[in-house]
Amino acid sequence: MASDEAGSDGGGDAVRYEVTAAGVAVVTLNRPDRLNTWGSDISSGFYSAMDRAEADPAVRAIVLTGNGRAFCAGAHLGAMATIGDSLGGEDADGPDVSKIVGERHPHFLTTLRKPVIAAVNGACVGIGLTHALMCDVRFAADGAKFATSFSRRGLIAEYGISWILPRLVGLGAAMDLLLSGRTFSADEAARLGLVKDVVAPDRLMAAAMEYAEDLAAHCSPASLAIIKEQTYGDAERDVVDASARAEKLMGESLLRPDVVEGIVSFLEKRPPNFPVLQEGL
């Protein structure tokens, strides 16, 4: 497993980056002393790691997790205090919250061409929850706790969580979680459909990696990229447009070698050998 670190602001280990021989990039938020709370050091390292995984043709799936007792326990309060200093000042545009969030909003994860699997190892709160929900599939450790928390901090449903949460759990459950800001368990998250599986903490990474490695070994990178774009894009389209676009994409897929390899490998009862993801899909 190749390993590297990414970060800024003098914190070169804010995010760890590793790639396995199976083609899975593992991105680890690495500020366990502050429960991996989101700040500029983590955000810059996170974007760098995700860009690196997206650009690497050897990477076919990404696993995102946290080091220590938390996945990401919300925004770094020290950074929040700095932002708060600008309240009531002369800046007509208000506080610069981008100093916390960074250059991109969490929904950029939905635009990646490669599947992103969250391995939620502990507290997953606020912007940490938003990032986890923007991943494509989630596993959680037994005992992990979740919360939106925004209403209990005088905040609003931030950075796309009001878009993604109702699509995952339905409007009624989303309103409960957003309005109350209450803490809920990994088991409840599974019942609501927020996480695929709840596993013992010492099995979490194995479960997430097994899933990611199965995608890497048996799924066409082109198919994964297009299915992601379809699924998130179709949320904004009506069924007629979505169906017509799917027909067009199906015709294009039949021209790629992935289809031949998928069928032949199935008939020959062997693992597929799909080509790497090409630019322009």
N, C-alpha and C positions, 0 to 999 in steps of 0.2 A: 504494500500500500504506500503510494507516494504521499508525502505530507508537506504542508507549507502553512504559512500564517499570513493573515491579511489584517491591516488595521491602519490607523492614523493617529494624530494627536499624541505621538510618542508612545502609543500603546500597540506595539507590533503584534501582540497576541490576542487582540480583541475578538478575532474570528479565526478559527482554524479551518484549513481546507485540506482534504485528502481525497485521493482517487484510488479506488480498488481495481484489482486486475479484472474484475467483472464489468467494469465500466460504470461504476456508481460513484458520484462525487458526494462526499460527506462534508457538510458545512456546519460547524459547531460554534454557537455563540459562546464566548469564553471570557465572561466577566462574572464568575461564580461568587466572588466576594460581595457583589451588589445584586445578586440574583438575575444577572444578565439583563438588567434594566436598559432600555433603549436610549442610546446617546450617540453623539457624533462619531465616537470611536468605533462603536459596533456598526453603525449605519454605513460608514465608508468601507469597512472591511467586508460587510455583508454584500454590498453592491459589487465590489471587486470580485468576491468569490463567485457570485451568481453569474456575472459576466464571463468569468473564466470558464465555468462549467458549460455555459451556453455555447461558447466559442470552440470548445474542445471536441473534435469529432469522436474521440474515444469515450466521451461521457454520454451515456444514454439515459440516465436517470439521476436525480438529485435527492439526497436525504438531508433534511434540516433538523437540527436538535440543539440542545443547550447543555453546557457543562455544569455539573453540580446539582443543586436542589431545585432549580427552576429552568423552564424553557425560556421565558422572558416575562418578568413580573411588572410589565408596563414601562412607562417612561422614567428615565433617570431623574429623580426629584431634584438633584443638584442643578441639572440643566434646566428643569422647570423653573427653579427659583431665579436663575439668570434671565430667562425669558420674561418672568414676571416683573423684573425691574423696569421693563419698557412700558408697562401699563401706565396710562395716564400721562405719558410723555408727549413730546411734540410730533412723534412719528404718526402721520396721518393714516398710514397703512396698518397700524397696530403692531402687536408683538410679532416677531419673526419666528414663527413656530417651525420653520424649515431648519432652524439650528438643531432641533431635536430630531425631526423626522428624517432629515437628509434630503438628497436631491430628488428622490422618487417616492411616490406613495406606494403602500403595500400592494395595490392591485397590479403592479408591474409583474408580480409573480405569475399572474394569469396569462401574461403575454409571452412568457418564455415558451420555446418550442419543445422543451423537454419536461417530463412529468416531475413534479416536486412533491415529495412525501415528507410530512412533518412527523417527527418522533417526539411527542410531548412528554418530557421526562419529569416535569414538576409544574410549579406555578405558571399559569398562562393567562395573563391579565392585560387588559387595555390594548395598547398597540401590539403587544405580544400576541394576544388573541386574534387581532385583526390579521397579522401576518400568518398565523397558523391557518386561519380560515381561507386565506387566499392561496394556500397550498392545495394541491389537487386531491390528496388523500392524507388522512391523519390516523396515527396510532397514538395511544396514550398509556402511560404507566399507571397501574393501579395506585390510587392515592393522589394522583395529580389533581390540582384544583384549577378551576376556570372562573373568570368573572369579566364582565365588561367594565364595571366600576365607574363609568363616566358620570352617571347621574349623581353618584356619591362624592364626586370631586368637583362638582359644578361645571362639568364639561358636557359635550354633545357626543353623538354617535360619530366617531371620527373616521376619516380616511377610508370610506367605502364599506365599513362594517354594516351600515344600514342597507347596503345593496346586497352583500353576500349572505348575511345571516338569515334573512327571510327566505332566500333561495335554498338554503340548506335545511332549515328546520320548520319553515312555514311562518306565516305572519304572526299568529297568536303566540307561539313560543318565542319568537324573536322579540316581540313587544315585551313579554315578561322579562326576558334576560336584559334587554336594553333599559327598560324603565326602572326595574328594581335594582340593577347593578349588583345583584346578589351573587354569592359564591356558590358554585355547583360542582359536583364531583365528576370524575372520569366516567363512572357508571351512568350518571344521568346524561352526560355528553354522548355516550354510546346510544342510549335509548332515544335521544333526540336525533341521532344520525350525524352528529358533528364529528365523531371518530369512528373509524372502521372497526377497531378492536381495542380492548383494554387488556393489557398483559402485565405479568409480574415485572417490577422495575428491572430486574436483572435479565429479562427477556426482551425488553423494549427494542434495543438496537438490532438484535438478531431478527425480530419479527419484521421491523421496517426494512432491514437490509435484504431479507429473503424476498419480500414483496418487490423491492426495487430491482434486485438481481433477476427476478423472474421477468419483469418488464424488459430489462436490458438484454436478456438472453432470447426471449421468445416473441417480442413485439417489434414491428417495423418502426424505426425512428420516424419515417415520413408519416406513417399512419398516426403515431402518437402526436406529432406536431399538428397535423390537420384536425384530428379529433378534439384536441384542446381548443384550437381556434374556433371550430364549429360550436362546441358546447358553450363557451363563454360568449361568443359572438351571437349565437342564436337566442341567448337570453334577451337580446335587444331587438329581435326580429319576430314577425308573426310567422305562423306555421307554414303559410304558403311560400313566403320568401325563403324560409329555412329549408323547406323541402326542395324547392327549385335549385337552391345553391348546393344542396347535398347531391342532387343529380349531376350537376356540373362537376363537382369535386370527384364523384365516383368515376365519371368518364376519364378525368385526368389520372386517377389512380390506376386505371387499367393499362395505362401507357408506361407505368414505372416497372422496373424489374422486381420490386418488392412483391407484387402479386404473384408472379411466376414462382419466386422462391417460396412464398408462403404456401402455395398449393403443392409444389413438388416436395418440399420438406415434410408436409403432412402426409402425402401419399407414400413417401419413403420412410416414414416413421423416424425422422431424425430432427434434431434441433435446427431451426432456421438460421441461415447466415445472411441476414439482411444487410444491404449496403449502408454506409454512414449517411447521416442526414445532410442533404445538399442545400446550399444557399438558394433563396428565392422561393421556397415553398410557403 
